[in-house]
Amino acid sequence: MSNLEILAYEQSPLGLLCLRRRELLSEPGTIVTEITLDHEFLMSSYNTDSERALSEIATTLHSGTNLRVLVGGLGLGYTAHEVLTCERVASVEVVEFLPQVTQWLRAGLLPLSSQLGNESRFSVVEGDVYARLAQGSDQKYDLILIDVDHSPEERLDGDSSAPNKRFYTQAGLMGTKQHLAKGGVLGIWSYAESSPFADALHNCFEHVRIEPVTFENSLIDEETTDWLFFAWDEEER
């Protein structure tokens, strides 16, 4: 293959979206899949430690069985795929805002397309997970995992009135709690620490855990730390 292969290049509700595959010049033979938005790097299949840790830690925090999981954001599929490795998980529903990304999955263009497509516990729908969590519902989840924005302060949709801004506030978190079953765990991915968001979590939940995930990012030749936020209320089981 050539060093760079454009798999998809199209306009999306958030801007110009590109799915590309390339061989790393620094590691010949290593092929990575990447997504850019308006020509800015968004995500890569090369560094997935923190996305997978989001799911791994959340499942360890919940000791129940037949877990129903809601994932906000499909991305390249690593968060959903990792949570499906837990045998206690009964179903994983992903809500993806960009229709192009769900189409890439179904067309087999994502690295985990075949694994997710063959998993009977997995489903994906197009929609705004923040708008969904802001509405009342009788449907409850044991785990809600959000991997959408860069951080609570740097959101993909810069609209100050958008549902994703409210999600990171105390009012938004209290609304999200209505979608959690008893003892349910909320997990959020961020590329940066956020004291205001941590404070909001502490004001809404009995327990909060903030987990830094540090890894050597050879794509930019420096150490990188992502941040995972977890919150839950105690339940006697």
C-alpha positions in Angstrom: 0.0 0.0 0.0 1.1 3.6 -0.3 2.1 5.5 2.8 -1.3 7.2 3.0 -4.7 5.9 1.8 -7.8 8.1 2.1 -10.7 5.8 2.9 -13.4 8.5 3.2 -13.4 12.3 2.9 -16.8 14.0 3.4 -18.6 16.8 5.0 -20.2 16.1 8.3 -22.4 18.1 10.8 -19.3 19.1 12.6 -17.0 19.8 9.7 -14.9 18.1 7.1 -14.3 14.5 8.2 -11.5 12.3 6.9 -10.9 8.6 7.5 -7.4 7.6 6.5 -5.0 4.6 6.8 -1.2 4.9 6.7 2.0 3.1 7.4 4.1 4.7 10.1 7.4 5.9 8.7 9.0 5.5 12.1 7.7 1.9 12.4 7.7 0.2 8.9 5.0 -2.4 8.7 2.8 -0.7 11.3 -0.5 0.3 9.8 -2.7 2.8 11.6 -6.2 4.1 11.0 -6.9 7.8 11.8 -9.8 10.2 11.8 -9.3 14.0 11.3 -11.9 16.7 11.6 -11.4 19.9 9.6 -7.8 18.7 8.9 -7.1 18.4 12.7 -6.1 15.1 14.2 -9.0 13.5 16.1 -8.1 9.9 16.9 -5.9 7.0 16.0 -5.8 3.2 16.2 -2.2 3.5 17.3 -2.9 4.8 20.8 -6.0 3.3 22.4 -4.8 2.8 26.0 -7.1 5.3 27.6 -10.2 4.4 25.5 -9.8 0.8 26.5 -9.1 1.7 30.1 -12.4 3.7 30.3 -14.3 0.4 29.7 -12.0 -1.8 31.7 -12.1 0.3 34.9 -15.8 0.9 34.6 -16.6 -2.8 34.5 -14.4 -3.5 37.5 -16.2 -0.8 39.5 -19.5 -2.6 39.0 -19.8 -6.1 40.4 -23.2 -7.0 38.9 -24.0 -9.3 36.1 -26.1 -8.9 32.9 -24.8 -5.4 32.6 -26.6 -3.0 30.2 -24.1 -0.5 28.8 -24.6 2.8 26.9 -21.6 4.2 25.1 -21.6 7.8 23.8 -19.4 8.0 20.7 -18.3 5.1 18.4 -15.1 6.6 17.2 -12.8 3.8 16.0 -14.7 1.3 18.2 -12.2 0.6 20.9 -14.3 1.7 23.9 -17.2 -0.5 22.8 -15.0 -3.4 21.9 -13.2 -3.4 25.2 -16.4 -3.4 27.3 -17.6 -6.4 25.3 -14.6 -8.4 26.5 -16.3 -8.5 29.9 -18.4 -11.6 30.2 -20.8 -9.9 32.6 -21.9 -7.5 29.9 -25.3 -8.4 28.4 -25.7 -5.6 25.9 -23.8 -2.5 24.5 -25.7 0.2 22.8 -23.6 2.9 21.1 -25.0 6.3 20.2 -23.0 8.0 17.5 -23.6 11.6 16.4 -22.0 11.5 13.0 -23.8 9.3 10.5 -20.6 9.0 8.4 -18.9 7.1 11.3 -21.7 4.5 11.6 -21.6 4.1 7.8 -17.8 3.4 8.0 -18.5 0.7 10.5 -21.1 -1.0 8.4 -18.9 -0.7 5.3 -16.1 -2.5 7.1 -13.7 0.5 7.0 -13.0 0.7 10.8 -10.3 -1.5 12.3 -12.9 -3.3 14.5 -15.7 -3.4 12.0 -15.8 -7.2 11.7 -15.4 -7.9 15.4 -18.2 -5.5 16.3 -20.4 -6.5 13.4 -20.2 -10.2 14.5 -21.1 -9.4 18.2 -24.7 -10.1 19.0 -24.6 -8.0 22.1 -23.6 -4.9 20.2 -25.8 -2.3 18.5 -25.3 1.3 17.2 -27.7 4.1 16.6 -27.3 7.5 15.2 -28.1 10.4 17.5 -27.0 12.9 20.1 -26.1 11.1 23.3 -26.1 14.3 25.3 -29.6 15.2 24.1 -30.7 11.7 25.0 -29.3 11.9 28.5 -31.0 15.3 29.0 -34.4 13.7 28.5 -36.4 11.5 30.9 -36.5 7.8 30.2 -37.6 4.6 31.9 -34.6 2.8 30.3 -31.8 2.3 32.8 -28.1 1.4 32.2 -25.6 -0.2 34.6 -22.7 1.6 32.8 -22.8 4.9 30.8 -19.5 5.6 29.1 -18.9 8.9 27.3 -16.1 9.3 24.8 -17.1 12.2 22.6 -15.5 15.5 23.4 -11.8 16.5 23.8 -12.5 17.6 27.3 -15.3 19.2 29.4 -13.9 22.6 28.5 -13.1 21.8 24.9 -16.1 20.3 23.2 -16.4 19.2 19.5 -19.6 21.3 19.2 -18.6 24.8 20.3 -22.2 26.0 20.6 -22.7 27.4 24.1 -26.3 26.2 24.2 -25.6 22.7 22.9 -26.6 19.7 25.1 -23.0 18.7 25.6 -22.2 21.9 27.5 -25.0 21.2 30.0 -23.9 17.6 30.4 -20.7 18.7 32.2 -22.6 20.8 34.8 -24.2 19.7 38.0 -27.7 20.0 36.5 -26.7 17.9 33.5 -25.1 15.2 35.7 -28.2 15.0 37.8 -30.2 14.4 34.7 -27.8 11.8 33.5 -28.1 10.0 36.9 -31.8 9.3 36.0 -30.5 7.0 33.3 -28.4 4.9 35.6 -29.7 1.8 37.3 -29.0 1.5 41.1 -25.3 1.2 41.6 -24.7 2.3 38.0 -21.3 3.8 37.0 -20.7 6.8 34.8 -17.4 7.1 33.0 -16.1 10.0 30.9 -13.0 10.3 28.7 -11.0 13.5 28.5 -7.7 14.5 27.1 -7.2 17.1 30.0 -7.9 17.3 33.7 -10.9 19.5 34.7 -11.3 20.6 38.3 -14.7 22.2 37.7 -16.0 19.0 36.2 -14.6 17.0 39.1 -16.3 19.3 41.6 -19.6 18.8 39.7 -19.2 15.1 39.9 -18.5 15.2 43.7 -21.7 17.3 44.1 -23.8 14.7 42.4 -22.3 11.3 43.3 -21.2 9.6 46.5 -18.0 8.3 44.9 -15.7 9.8 42.3 -12.5 8.4 40.9 -10.2 10.3 38.6 -7.7 8.1 36.7 -4.8 9.5 34.6 -3.7 7.2 31.8 -0.1 8.0 30.7 1.5 6.5 27.6 4.4 7.1 25.3 3.0 8.7 22.2 5.6 8.0 19.5 3.4 9.8 16.9 4.5 13.1 18.5 7.5 11.7 20.3 6.4 12.7 23.8 4.6 11.3 26.8 0.8 11.9 26.8 -1.7 11.7 29.7 -5.4 11.3 29.2 -7.9 11.6 32.0 -10.8 9.3 33.0 -13.6 10.4 35.3 -15.8 7.8 37.1 -18.7 8.4 39.4 -21.2 6.2 41.2 -23.5 5.9 44.2 -23.1 3.0 46.6 -25.6 0.1 46.5 -25.7 -2.9 48.7 -25.7 -6.0 46.6 
